């Protein structure tokens, strides 16, 4: 893989992105023994540079925030460091597997590597709790083994695993996985398989080629028939017995009502409102409201009967998920809405809507964490579909 970067005008750069998450549910040490939970969403950005045909050096920056949980005052986590990666196979050499898919010869080339890293972070585990500091004081070193395979053109999928050691932490050793997408600038797919140039297609390229005519037909059909307004409603329920207070469970009901209009065959815009009803273990009941605008995008077509949608929006409300125990009312909050959903046709105009959304508080509020919601509801189509 590095050889092509050297051969094509000295282009040696790689940029990668790795999403991730972390969840823990545990008890505080004696005598408190209070239950707490924590769910983090993570994102890493890697930039690498080949110093020769086999060795890459690079930097890594990471960010994580608390999406849900009752761990009090948990700050955002930051990570900054560097890594060194060694590819034993040089150039277009590697472990190659060939197969036939959709009457095309597909080449799946795996390029293994070894990697060591040194990361500075503000997160550590002390006294049985996962805590965050206000500066990058904690150090982590890791050793990994993995491989990269080309998805399409210059885009690669990277999969690896290894072990890391954290200094000044109760849990020093931990296993860590690498699942990322990497873009190698200047990679030449024409030299992917020099001995058999007719077998240079990747699995993704072969699938696109095989389905091209069928997808074009679906796209044209959907473009001609998409229009109108979508009215949706859903009711979801969660319970949690980890909150302090009187015995019993914390219960929460969320009722969504939304309406969106088609801008074109891919884009929809509209409004969304959420009514949140909570019942605390001490029988205290509250009602909260979120309202705002949303946009939905259909990245690819699944036919006239089904749709996969990505969603983003800005909400305004008074539902403050920002303390150790029960959420409480706080006016003037803004939320960034990010999510995805799948629509499945039940009848001519009624669709089953299933999805998941994260509402991250944008205000600077102490102890905040994101409001997360799974969606199970019904959509009604007015107009063409």
C-alpha positions in Angstrom: 0.0 0.0 0.0 2.7 2.6 0.8 4.5 1.9 -2.5 1.8 3.6 -4.6 1.9 6.7 -2.4 5.7 7.0 -3.2 5.3 6.3 -6.9 2.5 8.8 -7.5 4.1 12.3 -7.2 5.4 11.6 -3.7 1.9 11.4 -2.1 2.4 9.8 1.3 -0.5 11.0 3.4 -3.4 9.1 5.1 -6.4 10.4 7.0 -8.6 8.2 9.1 -11.7 8.4 11.2 -12.7 6.0 14.0 -16.1 6.1 15.8 -16.6 4.3 19.0 -18.5 4.1 22.3 -17.9 3.1 26.0 -20.4 1.8 28.5 -19.9 1.0 32.2 -22.4 0.1 34.9 -21.1 -0.4 38.4 -21.3 0.4 42.2 -19.4 2.9 44.1 -17.0 1.5 46.7 -18.2 0.8 50.3 -19.9 2.4 52.2 -21.9 4.2 49.5 -22.4 1.3 47.1 -24.5 3.5 45.0 -25.2 2.3 41.4 -24.1 4.5 38.6 -23.9 4.1 34.8 -22.1 5.9 32.0 -22.4 5.7 28.2 -19.8 7.6 26.1 -19.8 8.4 22.4 -16.3 8.7 21.0 -14.7 9.9 17.8 -11.0 9.8 16.7 -9.1 11.5 13.9 -5.8 10.1 12.6 -3.3 11.7 10.2 -0.5 9.5 9.0 2.7 10.0 6.9 4.8 7.3 5.3 8.5 7.9 6.0 9.4 5.0 3.8 7.6 2.2 1.9 6.8 0.2 5.1 6.6 2.6 8.0 4.0 5.2 8.8 4.1 7.8 11.6 1.1 9.8 12.6 -0.9 11.8 15.1 -4.2 11.1 16.8 -6.8 13.4 18.3 -9.9 12.1 20.1 -13.1 13.5 21.7 -15.7 11.7 23.8 -18.8 13.0 25.6 -21.4 11.5 28.0 -24.4 10.5 26.0 -26.4 9.1 29.0 -26.0 7.8 32.6 -26.1 9.2 36.1 -22.4 9.6 36.7 -22.3 13.1 38.2 -20.2 16.0 36.7 -18.5 13.8 34.1 -16.5 16.1 31.8 -15.9 15.7 28.1 -12.8 13.5 27.4 -9.9 14.5 25.1 -7.1 12.5 23.7 -4.0 13.5 21.9 -1.0 11.4 20.9 1.0 9.7 18.2 1.4 6.2 16.6 3.9 4.3 14.6 2.7 1.6 12.1 4.7 -1.0 10.3 3.4 -2.9 7.2 5.5 -6.1 6.7 4.4 -6.3 3.0 5.8 -3.7 0.7 4.0 -2.1 -2.2 1.3 -4.2 -3.9 2.2 -7.3 -2.0 -0.1 -8.8 0.6 -2.5 -11.5 1.3 -4.8 -11.7 -1.7 -8.1 -13.6 -2.1 -10.0 -13.7 -5.4 -13.6 -14.5 -6.1 -16.3 -14.0 -8.7 -19.3 -11.8 -7.9 -21.9 -10.6 -10.3 -19.8 -12.1 -13.2 -16.8 -9.9 -12.2 -13.5 -11.0 -10.8 -13.2 -9.5 -7.3 -9.8 -9.0 -5.6 -9.9 -8.8 -1.7 -6.4 -7.8 -0.6 -5.5 -7.7 3.1 -2.5 -5.7 4.2 -1.5 -6.6 7.8 0.3 -4.2 10.1 1.8 -3.8 13.5 1.2 -0.6 15.5 2.3 1.1 18.7 0.8 4.2 20.2 1.3 6.8 23.0 -1.7 8.8 24.0 -2.3 11.6 26.6 -5.9 11.8 28.0 -7.9 13.3 30.9 -9.8 10.1 31.7 -8.8 7.4 34.2 -10.3 4.9 36.7 -9.7 5.6 40.4 -11.3 4.0 43.4 -13.6 1.9 41.2 -15.0 5.0 39.3 -14.3 6.2 35.8 -13.4 9.9 36.3 -12.3 12.8 34.1 -9.6 15.4 34.9 -9.4 19.0 33.7 -6.1 18.5 31.8 -4.3 15.8 29.7 -2.4 14.2 32.6 -3.0 10.4 32.1 -0.7 8.5 29.7 -1.6 5.3 27.7 0.7 3.1 25.6 -0.7 0.4 23.4 0.4 -2.4 21.0 -1.9 -3.5 18.2 -2.1 -5.9 15.2 -4.5 -5.3 12.3 -5.1 -5.2 8.6 -6.5 -2.8 6.0 -8.5 -3.7 2.9 -9.6 -1.4 0.1 -13.3 -0.7 -0.1 -13.3 1.6 -3.2 -10.7 3.8 -4.9 -8.6 5.4 -2.2 -10.9 4.4 0.7 -9.9 1.6 3.0 -11.5 -0.3 6.0 -9.2 -0.9 8.9 -9.7 -3.5 11.6 -7.4 -4.3 14.5 -7.1 -5.3 18.1 -4.5 -5.0 20.9 -3.8 -4.2 24.5 -3.1 -0.9 26.2 -1.5 0.1 29.5 -2.7 3.2 31.4 -0.4 4.8 33.9 -1.8 6.0 37.3 -5.0 4.1 36.9 -6.7 1.3 38.9 -7.3 -0.7 35.8 -3.9 -0.6 34.1 -4.4 -3.1 31.3 -7.3 -3.2 28.9 -8.1 -4.7 25.5 -8.9 -2.2 22.7 -10.2 -2.6 19.2 -9.6 -0.5 16.1 -12.5 -0.1 13.6 -11.9 2.8 11.3 -12.1 4.2 7.8 -8.9 5.4 6.2 -8.3 7.4 3.0 -4.8 7.0 1.4 -4.1 10.0 -0.9 -2.7 9.0 -4.3 -3.4 5.3 -4.0 -3.3 3.7 -7.6 -6.0 1.0 -8.0 -4.5 0.2 -11.4 -1.6 -1.4 -9.6 -3.7 -3.3 -7.1 -3.0 -6.6 -8.9 -0.3 -6.2 -11.5 -0.3 -9.8 -12.6 -4.0 -9.9 -13.1 -5.3 -6.4 -14.0 -8.7 -7.9 -15.0 -9.2 -8.8 -11.3 -8.8 -5.3 -9.7 -12.5 -4.8 -8.7 -13.3 -4.6 -5.0 -16.4 -6.2 -3.5 -18.1 -2.8 -3.1 -17.3 -1.8 -6.8 -18.6 -5.1 -8.0 -21.8 -4.7 -6.1 -22.3 -1.2 -7.4 -21.7 -2.4 -10.9 -24.1 -5.3 -10.6 -26.9 -3.3 -9.1 -26.4 -0.1 -11.2 -29.3 -0.6 -13.6 -31.6 -1.9 -10.9 -30.8 1.1 -8.6 -31.2 3.5 -11.5 -34.7 2.2 -12.1 -35.6 2.5 -8.4 -34.2 6.0 -8.2 -36.2 7.1 -11.3 -39.4 5.5 -10.0 -39.0 7.1 -6.5 -38.2 10.5 -8.0 -41.4 10.4 -10.0 -43.6 9.3 -7.1 -42.1 11.1 -4.1 -43.9 14.1 -2.7 -46.4 15.3 -0.1 -46.2 15.4 3.7 -45.3 12.8 6.2 -47.0 12.9 9.6 -45.4 10.8 12.3 -46.1 9.8 15.9 -44.3 7.5 18.4 -44.5 6.6 22.1 -41.4 5.2 23.8 -40.7 4.0 27.4 -37.6 3.5 29.5 -37.0 2.6 33.2 -34.0 2.8 35.4 -33.5 1.5 39.0 -30.1 3.1 39.5 -31.3 6.5 40.7 -31.2 7.3 44.4 -34.2 8.0 46.5 -37.1 5.9 47.6 -37.5 2.3 46.4 -38.9 1.6 43.0 -37.9 2.5 39.4 -37.5 5.7 37.5 -39.9 5.7 34.6 -40.0 7.9 31.5 -42.4 8.1 28.6 -41.7 10.1 25.5 -44.3 11.1 22.9 -43.0 12.4 19.5 -45.2 14.2 17.0 -43.5 15.4 13.8 -44.4 16.6 10.3 -42.0 16.8 7.4 -42.3 17.8 3.7 -40.3 16.5 0.8 -37.9 19.0 -0.8 -36.8 16.4 -3.4 -36.5 12.6 -3.5 -33.7 12.6 -0.9 -34.4 15.6 1.4 -37.2 16.3 3.9 -37.6 19.2 6.3 -40.1 19.8 9.0 -40.9 20.3 12.7 -40.7 17.9 15.7 -42.1 18.1 19.2 -41.4 15.8 22.1 -43.5 15.5 25.3 -41.5 13.8 28.1 -43.4 12.4 31.1 -41.3 11.2 34.1 -42.2 9.3 37.3 -39.5 9.2 40.0 -39.2 6.5 42.7 -40.6 8.9 45.2 -43.8 9.3 43.0 -42.8 12.8 41.8 -44.2 13.4 38.3 -43.0 15.9 35.8 -43.7 16.9 32.2 -41.2 18.4 29.8 -41.4 19.8 26.3 -38.9 19.9 23.4 -39.7 21.5 20.0 -37.7 22.4 17.0 -36.8 21.9 13.3 -35.4 18.8 11.7 -34.0 17.7 8.4 -33.9 14.2 7.0 -31.7 12.8 4.3 -32.0 9.5 2.4 -28.4 8.5 1.5 -29.4 5.5 -0.7 -32.6 4.0 -2.0 -34.2 0.8 -0.7 -37.1 0.9 -3.1 -40.5 2.5 -3.0 -41.7 0.6 0.1 -38.8 1.1 2.5 -36.5 4.0 3.4 -33.4 4.6 5.5 -33.0 8.1 6.8 -30.3 10.2 8.6 -31.7 13.0 10.8 -30.3 16.3 12.2 -32.0 19.1 13.9 -32.0 21.9 16.5 -34.4 21.6 19.4 -35.5 24.0 22.2 -36.9 22.9 25.6 -36.7 22.6 29.4 -35.7 18.9 29.9 -32.4 19.1 31.8 -30.5 15.8 31.9 -27.7 17.4 33.9 -27.5 16.1 37.4 -26.8 12.9 39.4 -30.3 11.9 40.1 -33.7 12.6 38.3 -33.7 15.1 35.4 -35.4 18.4 36.2 -36.8 21.5 34.5 -34.5 24.2 33.3 -35.8 26.7 30.7 -33.8 28.0 27.7 -32.0 24.7 26.7 -30.9 24.0 23.2 -30.3 20.5 21.9 -28.5 19.1 18.8 -30.5 16.3 17.4 -28.7 13.5 15.6 -30.2 10.2 14.6 -31.3 7.6 12.1 -34.4 5.6 11.3 -35.8 3.0 9.0 -39.3 3.2 7.4 -41.1 0.0 6.4 -44.4 0.1 4.5 -47.4 -1.6 6.3 -50.1 -0.4 3.9 -50.5 2.1 1.0 -50.0 5.2 3.2 -48.9 3.8 6.6 -45.3 3.1 7.5 -43.6 1.6 10.6 -40.9 4.0 11.8 -38.0 2.5 13.9 -34.9 4.6 14.9 -32.6 6.1 17.5 -31.9 9.7 18.3 -29.4 11.5 20.6 -30.2 15.0 21.8 -27.0 16.7 23.1 -27.4 19.8 25.3 -25.6 22.7 23.7 -25.7 25.0 26.7 -22.9 25.1 29.2 -24.7 23.3 32.0 -23.0 21.5 35.0 -23.1 17.7 34.9 -25.0 17.5 31.6 -25.4 14.4 29.6 -27.3 13.7 26.3 -31.0 12.7 26.2 -31.2 9.5 24.1 -34.4 8.0 22.7 -35.3 4.9 20.7 -38.1 5.4 18.2 -41.0 3.0 17.4 -43.9 4.6 15.8 -46.1 5.1 12.7 -45.9 7.5 9.8 -48.8 8.5 7.6 -48.1 9.8 4.0 -50.3 12.5 2.6 -49.7 12.9 -1.2 -47.4 10.9 -3.5 -45.0 8.3 -2.3 
